[in-house]
């Protein structure tokens, strides 16, 4: 079969799957790897022939064993003597390529080859910037997996660089490369289409898919034959399709997602648009409808799903709620004190960084207080302003006295004065009651905070997902998923990141397995990582195979980590294998650290945010902010950084062989996710059971990796599952 027939066959095969849309590829870097695969295939086929050489013009000649040993070099720890011994035992021919690779490709491929125990050399004859690989024939299959993993890494890297919300970009490739690219796309479950290049007959255009939009171009492509029969151009057919979908309410154009340079942008599914913060969407649609009447359909649909307003009579406001203006707290205290405005000198200040309120001079003993401030709403130990400050910050009110130490009469110890403490808490209760009566006493405040409460806490509409129409390839015959499981799987496919907070026994394991397999079947992911508690790794595999017997799973066992050599083999298998899912324990997941570059960028971002917050706090409350507070916050951040980058125990030591990013995961699944709940929390509440403000190293590591998935692949690539999502309702 000629090359042109190969190209036509591949084009027809891929086109029959439908035209899908996608992100861009850096063709030069991917082309080099694809050519390497092709040349390796040719070399292997040549070595299998009786004469050892195909005789075709331009084919690299066969190399003798002596020349082969001189040519082959090992990168890493293996010496030339070890290489000679290995070649002598193997009696294998050398398979090599004349196509050069870049230094970056060599670094990635050689590292994985060393971990997998594959001898490989990269020579640089004539050109110091170009490297030429060579491997023994026995190692060719594993080396091909390493190259395939590098191609997958390049494809993922280029897909994540797609600009904006564009449906697709066209990439020019050479025609002879189409079968290789088509094979790689099929291996990764990526639907693609090929078309002739408009300007160069020797080139073709390849289009890769994304799942970021409503898929209107994809639907238009499926209808292209219908449009052609009716004499409708593709552009007019697209417009007709969009108009029909809009008129029937199947899609909406979200003004928030419209790009000025892309007329096809902004279209979203009905279920997605009519959910979430619908009040904010309504405000934006009303603003857009003033200049573009087409958005009137948006406003009508959004008003139908708006939650019913909650009246002030059903709203309970706690003193200290941050959505109440600090000026109104000041006005309340002024009214409570009985002072006229010109004689009221206290201020109520709020810091959005720490969430704390402060009343300067509230605890000063040199205050000229009236009876309301000292007696009616205060005590000898706490005046009205000191009590108000503790109420606003949800702090415990307690009176301590110094009493003689019974064990050491010369010293004193603090003890709670029960009577004074009880009196102070009674005064605090009275202040809270007065605030409840005051906050909605005037029509202006009532209307103001009723609207604000509904805007903040009564604006969300949950999106409903219907998974009744889902089908699953490879599922065990007779196994049926329950409706709530199907709907949860639909949520993982159509929605963003998902929390499967099902009670124990509701079938979370089946949801996890089916979600991963379905997303891979649709080409939305390539390889998933499942993190489970250490005792449940084997159980997770059994439950997965009970639903999908033929799934490609890799499970880490104790034997896989029993020696350094086995660790190397295991990490190489993870990086180069084409698995549906890799199941590992929480401890092993924590050992696979992010690259130093990513950790540095992540921690620098955390530091910059903290410094910005400190500057904001200094502006808001310059007199109440001390250098000691700055040093304490920076010290806490330094300790958090140290726990992640420099673990003290060997058990928590990160895997130095391979960075987490290089393993090729694009979907993170975490079972028993409540184990990572102790993240960094800023709160003014103290002495509350279950509220932990000190973050754990495990939770910080998970936060970093979740940020990586969100930044790299976007939302929709994380699934958490737990039966106890709210172990501490205060903290969560």
N, C-alpha and C positions, 0 to 999 in steps of 0.2 A: 504493500500500500504506500502511495506517495505521501510526502509531508503535507501537501495541500489537502489530500483526502483525510489525513489525520486531523488537520485543523478543522475541516468542514464537519467531520464526525463529532469532534469535541464541541464545536460551536452548536451543532444541532442538539447534542445531548444536553448541554447546559441550558440552551434556550428553551428546551421542552419543560424545564423546571420553572420557567417564568422569570421575567426580568426583575431582579431585586436591586435594592439601592444600598450604597454604602459609603464608608469613609475612605480616605485617600491612602495610597501606598507610596513609599519612597522606592521607586522602581529600581534604582541603581543598586541599592544594597540587597534587595530581595532577589533581583535578577542574578546576582553573583552566586547566591546560594542555590537557586533553582538550576543554574547551569552546572554547578558542582554536582548536584544529584544526577543530572542527565549524563554527565561525563563518567561518573562512577558506574552508572548502569552500563554504559558502553564498554568500560574497561573490564567489568566483571564478565560481560558476554564474550568479549574478546579472549579472555583468559580461559574460558570454558571450551573454546574451539581447539581442535586437535593440534593445529600448528601454533597456537598461542598468539596468532596475529591475524586480524581480519584482512589485512592487505589493502584496506581502503586508504586513499590519499589523506594525509594529515593525521593518521592514527598514531599515537605514541608507540614507539617500538617496545617490545618486551625487554625487561631488564634482567640481567643475570643475578644470581643470589649475591655474588660479591658486590656488584654494583648496587644492588638493592640494599645491602647492609651498610654500604658507604653512604648511600643517599638518605636512608631513614634516620631520623633523629627523634629522640624522645624529649618532650618538654616536661619539666618537672623533676621528680625524684629518681626516675629509672635511668641507670647508667647505660653507656653504649655496650658494655660487656653483657649486661642483662638482656639487652636487645638482641645481641648476636645469639645468645643461648636460646632465647625465645624463638627466633627465626629458624634456628637449626632444628629445634624440636617440632615446629609447626609445619615445615616443608611447604609453606604457602607462598604464592606469588604476591608480588607487590602491586596493589591497585592504586594508581595515582592520577591526578588531574592536572591538566595544563592551564586550567582557569584559575586566576588569582583572586585572593580574598583580601579584605581590608584588615588592618590591625585589630579593629574592634571585633570583627567576626572571629579572627584567630583566637583572641583572648577568651571569648565565650565558648567556642567549640573545644579548644584545648583543655580548658578547665573541666568541662564536663567529660571529655574523653579520659582525662587523668583520673577522675573520680570513678569512672566506669571500668578502669583498667585496660583501656584501648591504647596500644602504642601508635602514635601518629607523629609525623614530622611535617614541618612547614619550612620549605626551603625558599630562598629569595634570589634566584639567579638573575643577575642583571638589573633588576628593579628592586630597590630596597624598601619600597612602599607596598609591594605586592607579594603575597605569600601563596605557596602552592602546596596543598596537603597530599600526604601519601599514607596508606594504611595497608595492613596485610589482609588478604582476601578473607581469612577466617573471621576477622573483626569487622568486615564490611557491613553486615546487617545492623550491628549495634551502632557503628559509626553513622550509618544512614539515619538511625533514630535520633542521634545527637544533632545532625544537620537539620532534620525535620523539626526538632524542638527549637532550633535557632530561627528557622523560617517562621514557625508559629509565634515566636517571641517578636520577630520583626513585624509580622502582620498585626499582632495585638498592639505593638507600639505605634504603628502608623494609624490604626483605626482610632486609637485614643487621641490622635492629633487632628482628627476631623474638625473642621472649623464650623462653629455656629450650629444651626439646626438644618443645614442643607440636606436634601434627601440623598444625593449621590455626588460622586466626582468621577470623571473619566480618566483612566490611566492608560497611556500608550505602552504596548508591549510588542515584541516581535512575534510574528505568526508562529514560528517554530516553537515558541515558548508556551503556546496555548495548552497543548496536552499536559505539560508539566504542571502548569498553574491549575488546570481543571482537576487533575489528580489530587493536588494539595487541598483544593477547595472541598472536594468530595470527602477527603480524609477528615477535614475539620468541620464537616456538616455545614459548609457555607455555600449557599446558592449564589451562582454568578452567571453572568451572560457576557457574550462576546459579540462584537460588531466590527465591520470594516472601518479602518481609520479614514476620515474624510479627505485627508491630504496625501497620505503616503500609502501606496498599495502593499508595501512590505510590513506594515504595522497593523495592529488590531487594537480595539478599545475593550477593556475589561471593566465591569461594574460589579462592585461588592455591596452586600446588603447591610443595613442597620435596622434596628427596631425602635428608633427614637420617635417616629411620627406615625401618623395615621395610615401611612402606606398608600397614599393616593396614586403616585406614579406606578406602584406595583399593580394596583387595581386597574389603572388605565392600560397597562401593558397586557393584562389578561383579556381586556376587551378590545385589543387593537384590531383583531380580525373583524369584529362586529362593526367597528368604526370604518374599516376599509370597505366592507360590503355596502355601507350606507354612503360612501363617498365623503366621509368626515376626516379632516386632517387630524393628526395626533394632538396638536395644540388645541383645536376646537373640541376634540373629544375629552381632553382633560378638563376644559372649562365646563362642559356639559355635565361631566361626572361630579365635579365639585359643587355645581349649582344644584344638582339633584340631591346630593348628600346633605347640603345645607337646608334645602327646602323641606326635606323629610325629617330634619332634626337628628340625623345620624351623627353628624359632626358639628362642631362650632369652631369659629375662628377666635382664638384667645388674643385680645389686643396686647397682652403682656408678653406674648411670645412671637409677635410679628417682627421680622427683621426688615429694615428699610430697604436693603439691597436684594431681598429675596421675596418675590411675589407669591411663592408657593408656601411660605412659612406660616406658622401660627395655627394650623388646623389640628384639632385634638378630638378624641373620641367623646361622645356624649356623656358617658359615665364618668370620665375623668373631669370634664369641665363642670358638671353639675355636682361636684363634691369638693371637699376641702373647705377653705375659707370663702364661702359664697358671698359674704357681705363685702369683702375686699374685691372680689371679682365683679360684683354688681356695681360698686363704685367706679371701677375702671371701665366697665362696659358703658355705663351712663355717660362718663366723660368722653369716651370714644364716639358714642352715638350722636353727640352734638355736632360733630363734623362729618361722620360717616353713618348715614341712616341704616346701613346693613347690620349694625350692631344692635338694633332695636330688638331683633329676635333673641339676642343674648339676654337682654334685660328682662324680657317677658318670661323666658325659661327660668332664669335665676330667681325671680320673684316667686315663682311657684314652689321652689324648694327651700325658700328661706325659713329658718326656724321661727316659731312664734315667739315674740318678745316676752321676756320674763318681767313682770311688773315689779316696782320697788317693794311692794308688800311681801314679795316672796324672796327678796334678796337680803341676806344677812351679811353685814359688813363688820369685820373684826378690826378693832383699832390696831393699826400697824400694817394694814393691807397696803402694798406698794402702789396700787392703782388709784389710791386717794392722794390728791395733791398735798404736798407739804404745807402750802399756804393755807389749806383748809384745816389741817391739824393745828396750825398756828391760830387761826380764827376761832377754833373750838376752845383752845386753852385760854384765849383772851376772854371769851364769853364766860368761861368757867371761873376765871379769876375775878370778874366783875370790874376790871379796869377799863377805862376809856382807851381808844386806840393810841392817843398821843402819849399815854403813860405806860403802854405795854412795850417792854424792851427785849423780850425773848424771841428768838428765832428757832424755827424747826428746819433742820437741814437733812437731806437724804442723799446717800451715796449709792449710785447705781452699780458700783463695783462690788461693794461688800454687802449691799442690801440693808445697811444699817441707818438708823436715824440718830441724830445727835441734837441736843439742846444745850448750847454753850452756857456755862455757868450754872447749870441745873443743880449741881451738888455743892455749889459754893456756900460757905457759912456766912458770908458778908452780904446777904441779900435783905432788902427791906420788903418783907412779905406782909401781905394783908391776911386777915383771918381765913379767907377762903383758901389761900395758897398754903397756909401753915397748919390749919386745924380742920376745916371742913373737908378738904380733899388732900390733906397731908398729915404727917405725924412728926414727932420730934426728930426721928431719924431720916425720914423721907419727906421732903416737901412735895408739893403738887407736881412740880416740873421734874424732879428726880423720879417720882413714880411714873409720870407720863413717858419719860425716856425709856424706862425698863419695860413698860407696857408696849410701846411702839416696837421694841426690839425683841419681844417675846422672852424676856429674861426672868429668871426666878427672883422673887422678892423675899429677902431673908434678912433678919437683923442679927448680927453677931456681937457678942460681948466677950471681953477678955476676963477670964476667971483664973484663980490660982490653980496651978498644976498640982493635983493630989500626989503625984509621984515626986515632984520637985517643987517645994513651996517657994523657992526663989524665982520661979518662972511662971508665966501665964500661958494659957491656951485658949483659942477661940471656941466659944460655944454658942449655939442658937438660943436666942431669947424668944421663947415660945409665945409669950404674951405680946411682945412688941411686933413680932412677925405676923401674928394673927391680925392685929390692928392694922398694920400696913397693907395686908392683903384685902381686908375689908374696904379700906379706902380705894385701893386699886379697882376692886369690883364696882364700887360706886362710880368711879371715873368711866369705866367701860359702859355701864348702863346709861350714863348721861350722853356718851358719844352715840350710842344706838338711837337715842331719842333725838339727838341734834342733827345727825347726818342728812336725814330726809325731811327736816322740819320746814324748809323753804321750797317753793315750787322750782326755783332755779337750780338748787343743788339736786333735788330729786330728779329733774329731767336730765341734768348733766350726767349724774352717775348711773342712772338707769340706762341711758344710751351707751355709756362707756362699758358698763358690765356686759351688756348684750354684744357689743362689738368685740370685746376681749374673750368672753367665755361662752357665748351662745352664737357663734358664727360658723362652726364646723359641721359639715354634713358628711357622714361616712359614705365612702364609695361602696356600692354593692357589686359583688363579683359572682357570676354564674358559671360554674364549671360543669354543668350537666352535659354539655356537648363535647367534653374532652375525651379523647381516645389515647391509648398508650400502647406503643409497640413493645413487644417482648414481655408484657405482663403475664403473670401466671394465669392459666385458664381457670375460670371460676372465681377468681379473686375480684371482689367488688368493693369499690371505695364508697364511703358514706357521703351524703350530700355536703356535710360541713367540711369533709376532707377535700372534695372536688372544688369547692368554693375557695378554700385556702390555697390550693394549687393554682387556681386561676388568678388569685391575688399575687402569687409569686411571679406569674408570667406577665400579666398585664399591668401590675402596679409596680411600686418601687421596692425598697427594702421591706422585709416582712418579719413580723413577730408572730409565730404560731403559739399562742398562749392557751393551748388546750389542756384541759385537766388530765390527770394521770389516767391512762386507759382509753383516751379518745383517739388514739392512732396517730401520734406525731411521727413515729418512725416511718409509717407508710407514706405520710405527707412528704417527709424529707426525701425519701427514695423517688417517689413519683415526680416531685418537683424537679429534681436534678435531671432525671431521665427525659422528662418532657421538654425542659429548656434546652437540653443538648439535642434532642430530636429536632427542635425548631431552629437550631443554629444560633441560639442566644448565648450559649456558653460553650467552652471547650473542655475544661477540666475543673471539677469541684473538689473542695477540701472540706471534709466533715470532722469536726472536733467533738469528742465525747469524753466523759470521765474515763480514767484509766481502766477500771474493771469492765467497761462496757464495749471495748473495741471489738472483741470477737462476737458479742451479742449483736452489735450493730450490723456486722457483716451477715450474720445468719438471718436477721430480720429483713435486710435488704434483699438477699437472695430468695427469700420466701415470696417476695413480690416480683422481683425481676431476676430470674435464675441465670440469665446469660449476661448480666452486667459485668463490665470490666472493673474490678475492684482491686485495690492494693491496700492491705492492712498492715500496719506496723505492729510487730510483736516484740517481745522481750529479746528474742534471739536476734532480731534485726539490729539491735543496738548493743549486742554483747561484746563486740570488739570494734576497734577503730576501722578495720578493713570492712566489716559488715556495714558499719555506718556509711562508709563511702559508697558501697554498692547500693545501699538503700536510697541515699539521696540522689544518686545517679539515675536509678530507676524512676524515682518521682519526677525528676526533671525531664527525662527523655521518653517516658512511657506514655502511651495513648490510653489513659484510664478514664473511665466515666467519673470515678471518685476515688480519692485517697483518704482512708479513714485513719485518724491518728488520735492519740490521747491528748489531754490538755497539757501535760508536761512536755510532750514532744513538740506540740505546736508552739509552746513558749520558747523552746530551744532554737527553733528556726527563726532567727532574728532578721529584721529588716537590714538593708544595706546601711553602711555607715553614712553614706551620702544622704539617704532618706531620713535617717534618724537625726542627722545634724540639721537638715532643713526643717523637720517637724519641730524640733526643740527650739530652734531659733525663732520659728513662728510663735511658739508658746511664750518665749521670752519677750518678743516684741509686743504681743498682746498684753502681757502683764505690765510692761513698762508704760504702754499707752494708758492702761487703766490706772496706774499709779499717778501719772501726770493728771489724769482727769480728776482723781480723788483730791489731789493737791489744789486743783483749781476750785473744786466744790467746797472744800473745807481746809483752807490753808493753815488755820491756827490749830486745828485738831489733828493734824497729820505729822508724825514725828519721823526722824531718821531711823529710829529703831523699828518702826513698823515697815519701812521700806526694806531694811536689812532682813527682817524676818520673812517677808514674802519672797524675796530673792533667794534666801537660804532654803526655804521650802521647795522652791522650783529647782534649785541645784540638787537637792536630795532626790527629787523625782527623776531628774535626768540621770543621776548616778545609779538609781535602782534599775533603770532600763539598760543603760550602756555598760555598767560595771557591776553585774550581779556578784554577790559575795559568796554564794554557795555553788558548789559544782553542779548540783541538781538543777539549778536555774541557769547554768552557763549556756550561752547561745551557740548554735551550730556554726563553727567557723568555716566549714567547708563550702557552704552554699547560702546565698542570700535568699530570703523568702520570695522576693520578686522573680528570681530566676527559675522557680519551680513551675511556672506556667499556670498557676491557678487563676481563674477568673470568676469563681463563685465560692463564697465562704458560707458554710453551714455550721452552726454551733448549737449542739444539743445541750440541755441543762445550762442555758445561757445565764441563769441567775448567779452562777459562780463568778461572773465578771461585773457584779453590780457596784462594787466599791470603787467607783471612779472619783475624780476630783469634784468636790462640791463646795460652793460658796454659800454659806448660810449664816444668819444671825441667831439661829436657835442653838441652845446649848443644853446639856443635861437631859437630852431626850433619847430614850432607848431606841436603838436601831439607826440613829443618825450618826454616820461616820464621815468626818470631813477629811480624814487622812487617806489618800488614795493608795490602792495596792499596786504592786508592780505588775501583777497579772492583768488587772483591769487597764493599766496604762499601756501595756503591750497590745492588748486587744484594741484599744482606742486607736493606736497608731496604725494597725493593720486595717481596721475598718476605714480609717481616713484614706489609706492607700487604695482600697477597692473603690471608694466613692470618687476619689479624684481621678483614678485611672479609667474606670469603666462606667462611671455614673451610677446613679441609684438603680437598684434592681438586681444587685449582685451580692446581697447579703440576706441570709435567712437565719433568724434566731428562733429556737424552740425551747419552751420551758413550761412546766405546769405550775410554777410559783413565780409569776412575774412581779408580784408586789410583796416581797418578804418584809419590807418596811415601807408602809404607805407614806410616812412622813418624808423619807428621803426620795422616793420615786416621784 
